[in-house]
Amino acid sequence: MAKVLVIADIKQGVLKGSTAELLSKAKAIGAETAVVAIGSNIESLANDLANAGSDTQYIADDASLELFSAGPYASCVVDAANQFEANLIWFGFSESSKAMAPRVAAQLEAACATEIIDVVLEADQIQVTRPAIANKVMQKVKINTERLVAVVRAGAFEATQGITGTQNVVKLTAPARDLKAVIKELISDASGEIDLADADIVISVGRGAKDQAGIDLVKELAHDLGAGFGSSRAMVDGGFMAHNKQVGQTGKIVAPTLYMAIGISGAIQHLAGMNGSKTILAVNKDPEAPIFNVADYGIVGDLFEVVPILQKELKKIRA
Amino acid sequence: MKILTTAKKVVDVELTIHVENGAIVEDGLQYVINAWDENAVEATVQLKENNGAETTLVSIGGSDNTDMIRKCYAMGIDNAIHIDDPALAKTDSFVFAKVLQKVYEAGEYDLVITGKQAQDTDSGQTAIILAEFLGIACVSNVIAIEVIDDGNIKVSRLGDLGTEILEVVLPAVITVSDSINEPRLPAMRGIMMAKKKKIQVMDLGALGTSYEEVSGGSLKSEVIEFMESEKRQGGQKFEGDAAEITAQVVNLLVNEAKVF
């Protein structure tokens, strides 16, 4: 029987939705489930972890694990994977996951696949589907090892309503700190901002916004809707937006219920980061902008004119 | 300081890619340097210019890698090693990492700098697995590198909660984001000089290994089929009076897409 270990996605003490999505998929394929949670002061999450659909919770809770450090975090995952004898080790999509997964795979001598969107198990043979070449193709990958370490693409699996688990906590010993790559400081994103990774609505701004005034206009709309606020690469390179706001192949990959591309032309690298969104709305002056080729709804117009109207109309329906 | 950097040739992602019978149609495709590797080469050359370093490029692939290697020479790389072996047509990240391990061990490098992932596979595994094989430090998704002294560097990495600042003991493997720099366009003088430079071409035997050794007998994973991605179709596009069309779209968001 398949045994799936899911790495809990915890940000600032809160368990994120991707954990329940991955555990739901694990249960759907009939696997035994466990979760590994790593951090400081997270023991109180045991209940949430069980409720997300896990039947065993491996918890590494130590002051030394307060800040993400790929080496020790990966050691915790390896420890849990070995104790649980997991054959599938699944990470949700994040920068931390991308840093950990290959380490875990190397240590377990397991295959590693990133950004998977599907996994099939037949007679102990694992096969995954994943996008490649900036989402232009999909590839089916045959796994030749008994174990697979995988990073699941954002939005690939859906959480099952009413999923349950059982609380069965196993405490892990904290590994030694990484003395070769020592985290000195975390320069935090502006706190209180909505996390792009799990926002229901993401609004991104592009070159069409021109400058800070344009950005502020779009930001206000995002604020009104409680949406995550992202950016195209052009605005990051222009110094208007922080690096970690960039949506695209090289930045954040998002798959919200609604994605609004405001003043974004739609370069292939940007599309690769958002074309898994359920509904896409684009606003652009140029009727030929490639973004309209992927948008469900396109408004050809000047964002400086359209955004305030959009804001007013949406306020009406949300009132 | 001795720095090893890498460059992979990848299919140009700007082109339309067709799939037939489970395989990518090669006809009409063009291959270019992986964009993130270009950032890695630039970061390497900048470290050389600012702190002094001996820089070596390693590239794995067929003879058509030569123009890319010359471009890296023109950007300012000192030495180049080209691993060209037909057996490496079948690889996974672990095989690439093993080959790079052999190159690394033959050269006593202090620092390895690669792109954070390759644009063809979008995997982002090889460099991290290499560091695991070597048992040395590794930081991925780096946007700034600063040399502290001969044995230590300071790097900034884009993490999930913001920018992480790390002090790293050398030797180490660093993978870079495209945010780290803007790769230079080589000057004419560099291009002319690059033409005369020697490229050390080696097969696995010359590297002191074999396909059997680097693959560990079998690949851990292999692509068995390509499929075209489901193309998202453009939906309805509205032109005209801004107030009118915006109200129309909001109505569709509510009643058709049901997102509000």
Boltz contact constraints between the chains, C-beta under 6 A:
constraints:
  - contact:
      token1: [A, 68]
      token2: [B, 159]
      max_distance: 6.0
  - contact:
      token1: [A, 94]
      token2: [B, 160]
      max_distance: 6.0
  - contact:
      token1: [A, 95]
      token2: [B, 141]
      max_distance: 6.0
  - contact:
      token1: [A, 95]
      token2: [B, 159]
      max_distance: 6.0
  - contact:
      token1: [A, 95]
      token2: [B, 160]
      max_distance: 6.0
  - contact:
      token1: [A, 96]
      token2: [B, 160]
      max_distance: 6.0
  - contact:
      token1: [A, 98]
      token2: [B, 124]
      max_distance: 6.0
  - contact:
      token1: [A, 99]
      token2: [B, 140]
      max_distance: 6.0
  - contact:
      token1: [A, 102]
      token2: [B, 125]
      max_distance: 6.0
  - contact:
      token1: [A, 102]
      token2: [B, 128]
      max_distance: 6.0
  - contact:
      token1: [A, 102]
      token2: [B, 129]
      max_distance: 6.0
  - contact:
      token1: [A, 103]
      token2: [B, 128]
      max_distance: 6.0
  - contact:
      token1: [A, 103]
      token2: [B, 132]
      max_distance: 6.0
  - contact:
      token1: [A, 106]
      token2: [B, 129]
      max_distance: 6.0
  - contact:
      token1: [A, 106]
      token2: [B, 132]
      max_distance: 6.0
  - contact:
      token1: [A, 111]
      token2: [B, 220]
      max_distance: 6.0
  - contact:
      token1: [A, 111]
      token2: [B, 221]
      max_distance: 6.0
  - contact:
      token1: [A, 112]
      token2: [B, 125]
      max_distance: 6.0
  - contact:
      token1: [A, 114]
      token2: [B, 123]
      max_distance: 6.0
  - contact:
      token1: [A, 132]
      token2: [B, 121]
      max_distance: 6.0
  - contact:
      token1: [A, 132]
      token2: [B, 122]
      max_distance: 6.0
  - contact:
      token1: [A, 133]
      token2: [B, 13]
      max_distance: 6.0
  - contact:
      token1: [A, 133]
      token2: [B, 120]
      max_distance: 6.0
  - contact:
      token1: [A, 134]
      token2: [B, 13]
      max_distance: 6.0
  - contact:
      token1: [A, 135]
      token2: [B, 229]
      max_distance: 6.0
  - contact:
      token1: [A, 136]
      token2: [B, 17]
      max_distance: 6.0
  - contact:
      token1: [A, 137]
      token2: [B, 17]
      max_distance: 6.0
  - contact:
      token1: [A, 137]
      token2: [B, 19]
      max_distance: 6.0
  - contact:
      token1: [A, 137]
      token2: [B, 226]
      max_distance: 6.0
  - contact:
      token1: [A, 137]
      token2: [B, 229]
      max_distance: 6.0
  - contact:
      token1: [A, 138]
      token2: [B, 227]
      max_distance: 6.0
  - contact:
      token1: [A, 138]
      token2: [B, 229]
      max_distance: 6.0
  - contact:
      token1: [A, 139]
      token2: [B, 223]
      max_distance: 6.0
  - contact:
      token1: [A, 139]
      token2: [B, 226]
      max_distance: 6.0
  - contact:
      token1: [A, 140]
      token2: [B, 224]
      max_distance: 6.0
  - contact:
      token1: [A, 140]
      token2: [B, 225]
      max_distance: 6.0
  - contact:
      token1: [A, 141]
      token2: [B, 221]
      max_distance: 6.0
  - contact:
      token1: [A, 141]
      token2: [B, 223]
      max_distance: 6.0
  - contact:
      token1: [A, 142]
      token2: [B, 222]
      max_distance: 6.0
  - contact:
      token1: [A, 142]
      token2: [B, 224]
      max_distance: 6.0
  - contact:
      token1: [A, 143]
      token2: [B, 221]
      max_distance: 6.0
  - contact:
      token1: [A, 144]
      token2: [B, 218]
      max_distance: 6.0
  - contact:
      token1: [A, 144]
      token2: [B, 220]
      max_distance: 6.0
  - contact:
      token1: [A, 145]
      token2: [B, 220]
      max_distance: 6.0
  - contact:
      token1: [A, 180]
      token2: [B, 137]
      max_distance: 6.0
  - contact:
      token1: [A, 180]
      token2: [B, 169]
      max_distance: 6.0
  - contact:
      token1: [A, 181]
      token2: [B, 137]
      max_distance: 6.0
  - contact:
      token1: [A, 181]
      token2: [B, 139]
      max_distance: 6.0
  - contact:
      token1: [A, 181]
      token2: [B, 166]
      max_distance: 6.0
  - contact:
      token1: [A, 181]
      token2: [B, 168]
      max_distance: 6.0
  - contact:
      token1: [A, 182]
      token2: [B, 167]
      max_distance: 6.0
  - contact:
      token1: [A, 183]
      token2: [B, 164]
      max_distance: 6.0
  - contact:
      token1: [A, 183]
      token2: [B, 166]
      max_distance: 6.0
  - contact:
      token1: [A, 184]
      token2: [B, 165]
      max_distance: 6.0
  - contact:
      token1: [A, 184]
      token2: [B, 167]
      max_distance: 6.0
  - contact:
      token1: [A, 185]
      token2: [B, 165]
      max_distance: 6.0
  - contact:
      token1: [A, 186]
      token2: [B, 162]
      max_distance: 6.0
  - contact:
      token1: [A, 186]
      token2: [B, 164]
      max_distance: 6.0
  - contact:
      token1: [A, 187]
      token2: [B, 162]
      max_distance: 6.0
  - contact:
      token1: [A, 187]
      token2: [B, 163]
      max_distance: 6.0
  - contact:
      token1: [A, 188]
      token2: [B, 161]
      max_distance: 6.0
  - contact:
      token1: [A, 188]
      token2: [B, 162]
      max_distance: 6.0
  - contact:
      token1: [A, 189]
      token2: [B, 162]
      max_distance: 6.0
  - contact:
      token1: [A, 243]
      token2: [B, 158]
      max_distance: 6.0
  - contact:
      token1: [A, 243]
      token2: [B, 179]
      max_distance: 6.0
  - contact:
      token1: [A, 244]
      token2: [B, 158]
      max_distance: 6.0
  - contact:
      token1: [A, 250]
      token2: [B, 178]
      max_distance: 6.0
  - contact:
      token1: [A, 257]
      token2: [B, 259]
      max_distance: 6.0
  - contact:
      token1: [A, 258]
      token2: [B, 259]
      max_distance: 6.0
  - contact:
      token1: [A, 268]
      token2: [B, 13]
      max_distance: 6.0
  - contact:
      token1: [A, 275]
      token2: [B, 232]
      max_distance: 6.0
  - contact:
      token1: [A, 279]
      token2: [B, 257]
      max_distance: 6.0
  - contact:
      token1: [A, 279]
      token2: [B, 259]
      max_distance: 6.0
  - contact:
      token1: [A, 292]
      token2: [B, 234]
      max_distance: 6.0
  - contact:
      token1: [A, 292]
      token2: [B, 237]
      max_distance: 6.0
  - contact:
      token1: [A, 293]
      token2: [B, 234]
      max_distance: 6.0
  - contact:
      token1: [A, 294]
      token2: [B, 232]
      max_distance: 6.0
  - contact:
      token1: [A, 296]
      token2: [B, 235]
      max_distance: 6.0
  - contact:
      token1: [A, 297]
      token2: [B, 235]
      max_distance: 6.0
  - contact:
      token1: [A, 297]
      token2: [B, 236]
      max_distance: 6.0
  - contact:
      token1: [A, 297]
      token2: [B, 249]
      max_distance: 6.0
  - contact:
      token1: [A, 297]
      token2: [B, 252]
      max_distance: 6.0
  - contact:
      token1: [A, 298]
      token2: [B, 237]
      max_distance: 6.0
  - contact:
      token1: [A, 299]
      token2: [B, 238]
      max_distance: 6.0
  - contact:
      token1: [A, 299]
      token2: [B, 245]
      max_distance: 6.0
  - contact:
      token1: [A, 299]
      token2: [B, 249]
      max_distance: 6.0
  - contact:
      token1: [A, 300]
      token2: [B, 239]
      max_distance: 6.0
  - contact:
      token1: [A, 301]
      token2: [B, 242]
      max_distance: 6.0
  - contact:
      token1: [A, 305]
      token2: [B, 242]
      max_distance: 6.0
  - contact:
      token1: [A, 306]
      token2: [B, 242]
      max_distance: 6.0
  - contact:
      token1: [A, 306]
      token2: [B, 246]
      max_distance: 6.0
  - contact:
      token1: [A, 309]
      token2: [B, 243]
      max_distance: 6.0
  - contact:
      token1: [A, 309]
      token2: [B, 246]
      max_distance: 6.0
  - contact:
      token1: [A, 310]
      token2: [B, 246]
      max_distance: 6.0
  - contact:
      token1: [A, 313]
      token2: [B, 247]
      max_distance: 6.0
  - contact:
      token1: [A, 313]
      token2: [B, 250]
      max_distance: 6.0
  - contact:
      token1: [A, 317]
      token2: [B, 254]
      max_distance: 6.0
  - contact:
      token1: [A, 317]
      token2: [B, 260]
      max_distance: 6.0
